[in-house]
């Protein structure tokens, strides 16, 4: 069976996902096209060598609807010879795209695939595509499908996390992101966004608050208490009747930020890379998805990681560096507890709490961040995982070559 | 059936007049009758001999709801669906552009009756206290199925329709006008017909919004982000309030959400499919049984001693201006009676008036009462410190604290001023009426009237028949309870009577689970999710743990050597004696009661009753809660504490909040399947002990 290798990985900076955010003026298609153009430049790749492009996007309507992958390829001048598709695995879409690319390559039917994701949350807010899992009253009730923030609070309640622990997790995310930026750890992979005249719009993650303090974080009000009181707490108790109530501990400060951004990776077979003179950076050892309780929703990372590690024939202790998406602080704390991962080797350069979570792109960004850091620290293996809406999890294991 | 009359303006008046019935209802018969009428109207229209149609009624009701006998029996999905679609087809033909139709609503138009009115192009309501409009069927676990949900949605939008469809409220003509349910109000029947004709002379072609190109649902559809979000919130609220036990409300929301996204006719078909599913659901059948058949049995005096003329109380005396007495006073005042409220001193008696006033202010704020109504109501209460003011009272109810001697003293004083036709009633929970009546000069006129707190809200009253209470007194007490629009059930003068005795088994079962090592939150949540209004431990705290234990001790006394101690007794003893936790009144029981904020489970419970049961079978625990109550109710039937299935069922729902969607304690067995129920009890008896033993006569009660 052919092996799948990662040849390149890059991302845009993340702009605040509001109308005041720097990337609000940029069409999502431009974000993705900028990444495509950069990759073309860096690899000098003849487009006809690519078999396909798989792009994650969670709210694929309007400016990012009707297959944003094909649109961005055409926009970047690659469309004549490269086909493209859009996929949706909610928050793990970007990683799922890379996993699908790896599966394509390992099947032997394709040899070189572009994969990644894009999301402009400032333009297309989460949930604006409707959908039964969010809005069908029959299904919401049947599945006890509650807002993600309430699920995060439910996890914190079940695990007994304190507000202080969650805020500390958020504080470290900002500190680590600040440190990584100050020391240029992201430089290799960041694609600045320019306007049509070549004028710079954004070259740094905009969401980080390098000077935030634990004190400031502790003063933020709970963000999901009112949704809870509307009835979603009681729905959570339908699924978890052993609880007296839901403790609302997540705030805007210890939850992931709403941002815009895009990311890409180039995945191919060994032979194809050699033929094109590309240098492989890592091999994809395993890729897994799992389904978990839909009300808890965000506990997929641990079982997904276990499933992927089993595929790779590895143990938790064999992993040198970890990335677990900081959708909410409780997700990471729960993952660390369950997998017994030391804080020193997970999310070492911060995560989505500090830098933001551009839904469809995040998975590809995390993989790139992990790979860069593995090279910097000269580590061999890494695992990246994300929790997923509806109660799913995705994980990928890579090894440097 | 449908009278047809045409005037010189070529306006046809169709008058609904069902033969052999006191009211017009929607059934197969009337549906069939419409078919030739509509065909004939079309012919007339084609010949140019028809201007328009007025639909009105010859009965007191314009058109009451569906035929509940049919709805209760119907079970074949094909048949239910076809009949719903047929009725829809008829109404659709009536409203299709062509012949304009006016509903001249001269009586109640409720449920399906209101759906027919909604299918007319114009609605004129007669201003009369007889005219009420709305969708009360949710109270019977039903939903509109003749296009009513879809038409209302198109007329008012999803946001405004939802509360009208799910509250079960009946609106007066002026309220209906404000809500947009009718177009005009007429002051007299004659004006109503004149307005109808005038409208028809001005409107050649009736065309509903949904038959007009480019027309849309006001406020948007479930496709729109804001409406989608609103629907999501409504879904969460419904799920959290009803714990997914009441499918009617959820079906209505689903139909609104789904129906808003498709064209009118498709939406109507979706409504029929949900309607068919709902009509076949156990919850719907159980609620029709309880709130139609059982309630009618009670209302028609099913357990009232026969042969005594109707008692029409006018003036009621109440002794004791505490919460109970004040609540009883309010219930009487609110139903047009005069009240004399007595306590040891006039200022203390005045507290009762304050209570009534506070209650009225709440109702004024909520728009449930008008200022002049409140004023009039308050004018009918008199406070006093003297029993002399009980002269002319038809009935005096004693509601002082639970002490036999005090109760006997105050009733003796009152008796001095009562004549031999007046009733004397005692509101007690734990003292036998027979004992209390011993001090009375007219024990045959002495009866127990057991109200439940808050007395103005809880719809049940137990009528306790003492040994010497006369049949006539029971009949009169029954009529009094009906006069204040509550549900009377006649019970034997035995420990705990009916409601408190059965309710206690729910409490004891919950306490037992605590002893077994289930986490207290689980006990409380599963109780509520099973459909009880509160958790068992919260119930215990409200009642006071002493009282819970007292009832069980009375059971022990009652059964003597046959009594097997309930496992909860040890827990109660530990709570009361070792831990000094007596309940809500002492601000500490199974819960903590902080001076401000919500009560929460006493954290120390975890130490005294360690949660050892990590895994739990949700269904089994829910079953135990309900089975315990059901079995105790059957014992009450067998011991003749209560005398009819209807009283047992309604008493359980109206008295302590046994789940309405189960139809009450005895209907629970029918719904579960009597043989399955008995089998399950045997299993529980093995696992949990004697208290799940099946009473000998159970099967007979269920099958009667």
Interface residues (C-beta under 8 A of the other chain):
Chain A: X127 X128 X130 X134 X135 X136 X137 X138 X140 X141 X144 X146 X230 X231 X232 X233 X234 X235 X237 X238 X241 X242 X243 X244 X245
Chain B: X222 X223 X225 X228 X229 X231 X232 X233 X234 X235 X236 X237 X238 X239 X240 X241 X243 X244 X250 X253 X254 X257 X519 X520 X521 X522 X524 X525 X526 X529 X600 X601 X616 X618
